[in-house]
Amino acid sequence: MYRSTVKTALTVTAAVAATLALPLAPASAAPVEPSAKGVVVAKGGLIGHVRPSTHAPANYTFPNGSAVTLDCKVPGPVVGGNPRWYLVVAEGDANWVSARYVRNVGPAPEPCDPSDGTFSARTTAALKKRLGPTTADTSAGTYAKGQRFRVQCYTDSGQKWYLTSTSRWVRAKYVKTSSAVRYCSNL
C-alpha cells in the first residue's frame, strides 16, 4: 500500500511540475478607465458641499493646490461662469465642488448620469425646477401637478433631489418615478 501511495504522489508531483513548466499566456484583463484628476485652484481652499450647490451645507475644505480625484460631473448653479460641479470623495464623504476652482489634469470626468437610460417621473404637486439641488438655488420654471418628465439620478443629504434630463433639479418628495433611481455617482 505504501508503494502505491508513493507512486501516486510522484505521478501528481510530475504532473504539477510539467504544468508549471508550460509557458504562460499573457493575461488579458479588461481595460481600466483612468479616473479623472484635478488640482484645486482656489486661494484659501475649495469648499466641498453635501449637494452640488453653493447653498448646500459645507462638508470639507480642499487646500489650494491639492490633487483630487473627480468621480463625475453634473450641472448646477453657475460659479464664475462655470455651470459644472464635480463629485469628489474625500475623507470618506461625498463632496460636490464647483468646477470653476478645479484645473483638470487630463480628461474631464464623465457625467454622473451615464447614458444607460433615464427614469420616467411624474409630479405629485406643482413643482419648481431649480438650477441646483436646494430651495435657495435659482428657480428655472415649474412643472404642473401630474406633469411627466425624465430623471437621471439623485443626490441626498437629508433632502433627496432628482437631476432631470433637462439639467434641472427637483425635490424628490414631490415626484413619483417608474423605478428606483441611481445615485448621481459612478462609484
C-alpha positions, 0 to 999 in steps of 0.5 A: 500500500505504501508503494502505491501511495508513493507512486501516486504522489510522484505521478501528481508531483510530475504532473504539477511540475510539467504544468508549471513548466508550460509557458504562460499566456499573457493575461488579458484583463479588461481595460481600466478607465483612468479616473479623472484628476484635478488640482484645486485652484482656489486661494484659501481652499475649495469648499466641498458641499453635501449637494452640488450647490453653493447653498448646500451645507459645507462638508470639507475644505480642499487646500489650494493646490491639492490633487483630487480625484473627480468621480463625475460631473453634473450641472448646477448653479453657475460659479464664475461662469462655470455651470459644472460641479464635480463629485469628489470623495474625500475623507470618506464623504461625498463632496460636490465642488464647483468646477470653476476652482478645479484645473483638470489634469487630463480628461474631464470626468464623465457625467454622473448620469451615464447614458444607460437610460433615464427614469420616467417621473411624474409630479405629485404637486406643482413643482419648481425646477431649480438650477441646483439641488436646494430651495435657495438655488435659482428657480428655472420654471415649474412643472404642473401637478401630474406633469411627466418628465425624465430623471437621471439620478439623485443626490441626498443629504437629508433632502433627496433631489432628482437631476432631470434630463433637462439639467434641472433639479427637483425635490424628490418628495414631490415626484413619483418615478417608474423605478428606483433611481441611481445615485448621481455617482459612478462609484 
